[in-house]
């Protein structure tokens, strides 16, 4: 993978937990009061929710495919990384990206 592609992937990977945190704040301070007041949620809120979901799922698929195809991770550790990526996904993505994608050429 080229260095610009790694940087774009790293940026998306770093943005995912930040967007997830912002989404939680939106739910607490925007969505819950609207729902309690029985007012409809805005299109912006719905589209931003869809963006966060699709970004997280897309990164999960990418990292699982990368995990399957890479030779950097020994076979006996792949199942461990599979569980880590599945269970802790957006919090495990930056660690996986740094260890196995960013440092890929340095090994």
Backbone torsions as a table, in degrees:
resi	resn	phi	psi	omega
1	UNK	NA	138.1	-178.9
2	UNK	-73.0	159.3	-178.1
3	UNK	-63.1	-42.2	176.2
4	UNK	-61.0	-38.1	177.9
5	UNK	-65.7	-39.4	176.8
6	UNK	-62.6	-40.1	179.6
7	UNK	-67.5	-39.9	177.1
8	UNK	-63.9	-45.6	177.9
9	UNK	-61.9	-41.4	177.9
10	UNK	-63.7	-38.2	177.7
11	UNK	-64.7	-46.4	177.5
12	UNK	-62.5	-38.0	179.4
13	UNK	-65.6	-41.7	179.5
14	UNK	-71.7	-31.4	-179.7
15	UNK	-71.9	-28.7	-173.8
16	UNK	-59.2	-50.4	177.5
17	UNK	-64.8	-32.7	178.2
18	UNK	-66.8	-43.2	177.6
19	UNK	-65.7	-37.1	177.4
20	UNK	-63.2	-42.8	177.1
21	UNK	-63.7	-41.6	177.3
22	UNK	-64.1	-36.0	179.1
23	UNK	-66.1	-39.8	177.5
24	UNK	-62.3	-42.2	177.1
25	UNK	-63.3	-38.2	177.0
26	UNK	-62.9	-40.1	178.8
27	UNK	-63.8	-46.7	-176.6
28	UNK	-65.8	-43.1	-172.4
29	UNK	-102.0	-9.2	-179.5
30	UNK	-122.1	-56.5	-171.2
31	UNK	-71.1	-46.1	-177.6
32	UNK	-61.8	-46.3	176.2
33	UNK	-61.3	-37.2	178.6
34	UNK	-64.9	-43.3	-178.9
35	UNK	-66.4	-41.3	179.0
36	UNK	-64.4	-33.4	178.0
37	UNK	-85.4	2.2	-179.7
38	UNK	58.0	41.1	176.5
39	UNK	-106.4	147.3	179.7
40	UNK	-70.5	149.7	176.9
41	UNK	-81.5	147.9	-176.8
42	UNK	-72.8	161.1	176.7
43	UNK	-64.1	-37.4	177.9
44	UNK	-58.3	-44.2	179.6
45	UNK	-61.8	-45.2	-178.9
46	UNK	-66.1	-41.8	179.3
47	UNK	-68.2	-37.6	178.0
48	UNK	-67.5	-34.9	175.2
49	UNK	-63.5	-44.6	178.9
50	UNK	-62.6	-40.0	178.9
51	UNK	-61.6	-46.6	-179.0
52	UNK	-64.0	-42.5	180.0
53	UNK	-64.1	-47.9	-178.7
54	UNK	-66.4	-38.3	177.7
55	UNK	-64.2	-46.2	178.9
56	UNK	-63.1	-43.6	-180.0
57	UNK	-68.7	-39.8	178.6
58	UNK	-62.9	-41.4	177.2
59	UNK	-66.6	-37.9	177.4
60	UNK	-59.9	-47.4	179.1
61	UNK	-61.5	-44.7	-179.9
62	UNK	-59.6	-48.9	-177.2
63	UNK	-67.3	-34.6	177.0
64	UNK	-68.2	-39.1	176.6
65	UNK	-66.6	-42.2	177.7
66	UNK	-62.0	-42.4	178.5
67	UNK	-59.6	-40.0	-179.0
68	UNK	-68.7	-36.0	-173.0
69	UNK	-92.8	-18.2	-173.4
70	UNK	-78.5	150.9	174.8
71	UNK	-104.2	0.4	-178.6
72	UNK	-73.5	-25.7	-177.5
73	UNK	-103.6	124.9	177.8
74	UNK	-60.6	149.2	-176.9
75	UNK	-55.4	-37.1	-177.4
76	UNK	-71.5	-16.7	178.4
77	UNK	-99.2	-8.5	-177.9
78	UNK	-65.2	-39.4	179.7
79	UNK	-66.1	-35.1	176.9
80	UNK	-63.8	-45.8	178.9
81	UNK	-66.9	-33.6	176.1
82	UNK	-59.7	-46.6	179.2
83	UNK	-66.8	-39.8	178.9
84	UNK	-63.6	-46.3	179.6
85	UNK	-64.5	-37.5	-178.5
86	UNK	-71.9	-43.7	-174.2
87	UNK	-80.0	-40.3	-173.6
88	UNK	-112.2	18.1	-167.7
89	UNK	-19.1	-80.6	-170.7
90	UNK	-64.5	-21.5	178.0
91	UNK	-87.3	-21.2	178.2
92	UNK	-90.6	-22.5	-178.1
93	UNK	-55.6	-47.5	-179.5
94	UNK	-61.4	-37.0	178.8
95	UNK	-65.8	-46.3	179.4
96	UNK	-62.9	-45.0	-179.6
97	UNK	-58.7	-47.1	-177.3
98	UNK	-66.9	-44.4	-174.9
99	UNK	-73.9	-37.7	-169.9
100	UNK	-116.9	-11.2	178.2
101	UNK	-112.9	-53.1	-178.9
102	UNK	-65.0	-42.4	-176.9
103	UNK	-91.3	12.7	-176.5
104	UNK	-57.8	-42.5	-177.0
105	UNK	-79.7	-20.7	-175.7
106	UNK	-78.2	-14.5	-179.4
107	UNK	-78.7	NA	NA
